[in-house]
Amino acid sequence: MMTREQYQEMRMKVEQATPEATESFLAEAKVFLQELDRVKVLLDSYTNEVNSKLEVIESDMTLLEKENARLRSVTDSTYFERDACVGLISKMARQIGIPVGTLQQSVEVSASDGQASAQLEYRVVMDLPSGQVSWDYLASEAHLFEDLPAYANTLEDQTIQQNYSKILNPNLDF
């Protein structure tokens, strides 16, 4: 491979060429053209490799987008099924005298850019003997809870684990 110094030297000779230097100039020009041809082959090879890898990345990206959409669909379906069950259980609990209701509250949600915004949250709340339990649901699923009254008490702040401990152990006093 031609070094930077050899390239600079050849460039100077081209810029300062005299008619007497024609024969040696032509010999060096042939070497230079051969070097350029070799660089072009290397560049073409590199470009083909990069393009090939980009095609693989784009193909993988398409597959990942499809898988992401599938997983979102499964998640949405799972939440709807859960909310349908919670809706039925809430109505049954109300029929046997357990205090149950729905509420809407404004909650602050942090975006990935650090900005906070208020968002309306929908919840169904039950007062079991073991304590209060609640679940959020989407506005589009409000029809699952439409027969329930507004929840009259204050919503307790608790973790998901605390919520399900009260469900799994309904006779314990927490």
N, C-alpha and C positions, 0 to 999 in steps of 0.2 A: 504494500500500500504506500502511496506517495505521502511523504511527510509534509507538514505545513511549510517547512523551510524550502523543500524542493518545489513546492507549488509557487511560493513567493519568488524564488529564483527564476522559474520558468515564466512567470508573469512579467517580471522585469525585462527579461530577454524579449518577450513579445512586444512590450511597450517601447523598447529601445532598439528594435530590430533594424539592421542595416542590410542593404542588398548583398553584401559579402557573406553575411551569416545565414544565407538561405538554406544551404545544405544541412548544416548542423541544426538549424531551426526546424527543418522538416523532420529530421530524425527525432528530435525531442517532442515535436507536435504529435508524432505517431504514438510515442510512449504516453503522452498526455491523453490522447483519445482512447487508448487502450485502458488507461486508468479510469477515465470517465465511463467507459462501457462497463467495466467491472463494478464501479460504484452504482451505476444504474441497475445492474442485475441484483446487487445487494439490496438496493432501495426497493425494487419491485418485489423481491422476495419478502422483505420486511413488511411492506404494505399489504401483501397477500395474507401474511400471518395475522396482522392486526385486523384486517377485514374478516378473516375467518373467525377469530376470537370474538369480534363484535357480533357476528351472526349468532354464535353460540350464546353469548350474553343476552341478546335480544330474544332468542328462542326461550332461554331459561326465564327471562322476565315475563314473557307471555304466559308460560306455564305457571309461574308464581302468582300472577294476577288472577288467573283462572282458579287456582287453588285458594287464594285469599277470598275470592267471591264465593266459592263453595263453602268455605268455613264460616263466612259471615252469614250465609243462608242457614247453615246448620245452627249457628248461635241464635239467630233470630227465631228460628223454629223452636228451639229449646226454651227460650224465654217465653214465647207465646204459650207453649204447652204448660210451663210452670204457672204462668199467670192464669190460664184457664182453670187449672187445678186449684190455685189459691182462691179464685173467684167462687168456685163451687164450694170449697171448704168454708169460705167466709159466709156464704148464704146459709149453709147448714149450721154453722156455729151461731149465727143470729137466731135461727129457728129454735135452738135449744137454750137461748138466753145469754149467750156470751156477748159482751159488748163488742161490736164491730162497726167500723165506719171508714170512710175515705176522706182524704184531705189533700189539699194542694198547698204547696209552700214554695217560696222562692229560695233557691240555694245558689251560692256562688260557685262557679265552675272556672277552674284555671285552664287556659289554653296553653298549647305548647310554647307560645311566644311569651308566656309569663303574664299575659293580660287576664284579668278576672272579669267575668260577666255574670249577671243574674240569669237564672234559668228556672222555669217552672217545673216542679217535681210533683208527680202524682203518687200517692201512697194509699195502701189499704192497711188498716191497723186493727189488731185484736187484743183484747185484754184477757189473757188466759189466767187460770189460777196461779201459774208459775210466773206471770208477769206479761208485760206488753211485748208483742211481736209485730213486725211490719215488713212490707215489701213495696218496692217501687214498681210502677208499671208505666207504659207509654200512653200518651193521650189517645192514640189509635186503638188501645185496648180498654178504654174506659167503659165500653159496652159490657164488659165482663163483670163490672162492679156497679152497674147503674141502679140496681135495686137497693143498694146499701145507703144508709144515711150518712151525713157528714159526721166525722169523728169529733166528739165534743171535748175530749181531754187533751192534754199536752203530749206531744210526741217526745219520747225518750231518745236520747242519743246513745246508741249501742252498736257494738260490732256485729258482723254476720255470725260470728261464733256464739256470741251471747244470745242472739236471736234464736239460733237453732238449738242451743242448749235448753232453752225454755220449751221448745217444741218437743225435743226428744225426752225431756223430763217434766211433763206437764203437772205433775203432782208435787214437785219440789218448790219450796219458797225461795226465790232468788233474792 
